[in-house]
Amino acid sequence: MEQFILVFHFVVAVALIGLVLIQQGKGAEAGASFGSGASQTVFGSAGGWNFFSKMTAILATIFFVTSVSLALVAKNSTVVDEALLPELQSIADQLEETDIPVLEEEGELPVQDSSELPE
């Protein structure tokens, strides 16, 4: 399920980027209102602003929903793979308390003499 959501999320993201890139800026509408480019538009002289704005809103909503669903799936998934649990348990069984270094006395740490330091 997570893989399907991830692929769908990617497709929506690419479509949203493409849709935003093909939109015209606000400055391009001034020339079209005087008839200089109305015959070359796909959506007629009214332009495609309504179509593009609605599609952008729909794709942005779908992108938001898939983002939240991916976050919820990631939150509910386990961090450790189930196949690794027996191996991790055997490693934990092999460890003993003596393998872990512990300071013997509380207080100051031992200080090395400066003559013992390598040059």
N, C-alpha and C positions, 0 to 999 in steps of 0.2 A: 504494500500500500504506500509505503514511504517513497519507493522508487517512482511510482505512478505520479504522486503529488509533485515530486521533484522535477520530473520531466515536463509535466503540465505547467509548473511554475516557470521553468526555463522558456518554454514556448510562449507563454503569456508575456514574459519579460522582453523577449525579442520582438514580439508583435507590438508591444507598447512602445518600444524604442523606435521601431520602424514607423509607426503611426505618428509619433511626435516629430520625427524628422521630415516627413512629407507634408506636414502642415505649413501653410504660408504664415509669414509674420503679419502683424497689424498694418505695417506700411504698404504691403502689397495690395490691400483692399482699396486704397485710394485710387489707384489706376484702373482697377476693375470696375469701379462705380461709374466711371466716365465712358465705359465701353471699350477700353483698349485691350482687354483680355478676356472678355466675357464669352466670346465664341470658342475659346480654347479650353474652357474648364469642363470637367467631366460632369459636374453637377449643375451646369447652367449658370445664368447670370447672377442668381442668388448666392452662388458659391457653396462650398461644402462645409461651412462652419458648423451648422447644426449636426451634420453627420459625423464629422471629425470630433466634435466636442462630446457627443454622446458615446461614441466608440472609445474615446480616451477615458471617459468616466467609467464605463463598463469594464474595460481592461484594467484600470487602476483598482477598481473594487475587487475584481477577481485576483489580482496580484496581492492585494492586502489579505484576502481570505486565505490564499495558499501560503502566504508568509506566516500567518498565525497558526494555520494547521501544521506546517512544518515545525514550528516552535513547540507546539503541543506534543507532536510525535517525538521530537528529540527529548523533551522533558520526561516523557513516560517510558522511553527506551532505557534499557540497562546499559551501564557503562562497560561492564565486563562481558565478553562473549561467553555464552553458556558452554561452549566446547572447551574453553580454557579453565573452567572451574576445577576439574580433577587435577590438572597439572599444578594449579595454584595451591590447591589443598596439600598436595604431596610436598611442595616446596615449603609450605608453612609447617608441615609435620617435621621436616628435616632440621629446621632452625631450632636452636636451643637458646636459652637465656645467656649462656656464656659467649655466644657469638656476637652479642651486642656489646660494644664498648661502653663502660659506665665509669664515671669518676668515683674513686673509692672513698674519698673524704670530701665533705662539703667545705667550702671556703675558697681560698685563692688557688689559681691554677699554677702549676710548677713553671718557674721562669728559667729559661736556658741561659747559661753563661755565654757571654759574647765571644769567648775564646773557642766555644764549641761550634759556632756558626761557620758554614762553608764560605769561602771567599770567592 
